[in-house]
Amino acid sequence: MAHLIADQDAVTVQAITATDATGAPFSEEGFVVPVVIPLSEVGALLGAYDPASSTSPSAADSRKIARIVMDALKKAAEA
């Protein structure tokens, strides 16, 4: 996971109606944080992910993803 990024300048507050990972619909107003995952990274990222395992993704990968999102959220919330 060498190059995941969030488009910090594109973070917006929006009212969203969508479906969550379990298929349940939801409506919420909140920050929308675009995360860019280069096509060249998708294979390695998904290859190391096991949705049936409670320890997947790795703590290191989870922390990287969380920091990318949190940095973008922090910048938007402070603006």
C-alpha positions as CSV (number, residue, x, y, z in Angstrom):
1,M,0.0,0.0,0.0
2,A,2.4,2.6,-1.2
3,H,0.3,5.3,-2.6
4,L,-3.3,5.6,-1.2
5,I,-4.3,9.2,-0.9
6,A,-7.4,11.3,0.0
7,D,-8.3,14.3,-2.1
8,Q,-8.2,16.8,0.8
9,D,-9.4,19.6,-1.4
10,A,-12.5,17.6,-2.4
11,V,-13.8,16.9,1.1
12,T,-17.4,18.2,1.3
13,V,-20.3,18.1,3.7
14,Q,-23.3,16.5,1.9
15,A,-26.6,14.8,2.6
16,I,-26.1,11.3,1.4
17,T,-28.6,8.5,0.7
18,A,-26.8,5.3,0.0
19,T,-26.3,1.6,1.0
20,D,-23.8,0.5,3.6
21,A,-21.5,-2.6,3.4
22,T,-24.3,-4.9,4.8
23,G,-26.8,-3.7,2.1
24,A,-28.8,-1.6,4.5
25,P,-30.0,1.8,3.2
26,F,-29.1,4.9,5.1
27,S,-29.5,8.7,4.9
28,E,-27.0,10.9,6.7
29,E,-25.5,14.4,6.5
30,G,-21.7,14.3,6.9
31,F,-18.3,14.7,5.5
32,V,-17.6,12.9,2.2
33,V,-13.9,12.1,1.9
34,P,-12.7,10.9,-1.5
35,V,-10.0,8.2,-1.2
36,V,-8.0,7.5,-4.3
37,I,-6.7,3.9,-4.6
38,P,-4.5,3.6,-7.7
39,L,-5.5,0.6,-9.9
40,S,-1.9,-0.6,-9.5
41,E,-2.5,-1.0,-5.7
42,V,-5.9,-2.8,-5.8
43,G,-4.6,-6.3,-6.4
44,A,-2.1,-6.2,-3.5
45,L,-4.6,-4.5,-1.2
46,L,-7.4,-7.0,-1.8
47,G,-5.0,-9.9,-2.0
48,A,-4.0,-9.3,1.6
49,Y,-7.5,-8.8,2.8
50,D,-9.7,-11.5,4.3
51,P,-13.2,-10.2,5.2
52,A,-13.8,-13.4,7.3
53,S,-10.8,-12.6,9.6
54,S,-11.2,-10.1,12.4
55,T,-7.4,-9.3,12.1
56,S,-7.6,-8.4,8.5
57,P,-6.5,-5.9,7.2
58,S,-3.3,-5.8,9.1
59,A,-2.9,-3.2,11.8
60,A,-0.3,-1.4,9.8
61,D,-2.5,-1.2,6.7
62,S,-5.5,-0.2,8.8
63,R,-3.5,2.6,10.5
64,K,-2.3,3.9,7.1
65,I,-5.9,4.0,5.7
66,A,-7.2,5.6,8.9
67,R,-4.6,8.3,8.9
68,I,-5.3,9.2,5.3
69,V,-9.0,9.6,6.1
70,M,-8.4,11.3,9.4
71,D,-5.9,13.9,8.0
72,A,-8.4,14.8,5.3
73,L,-11.3,15.0,7.8
74,K,-9.2,17.2,10.2
75,K,-8.3,19.6,7.4
76,A,-11.9,19.9,6.3
77,A,-13.3,20.3,9.9
78,E,-10.8,23.0,10.7
79,A,-11.6,25.0,7.6
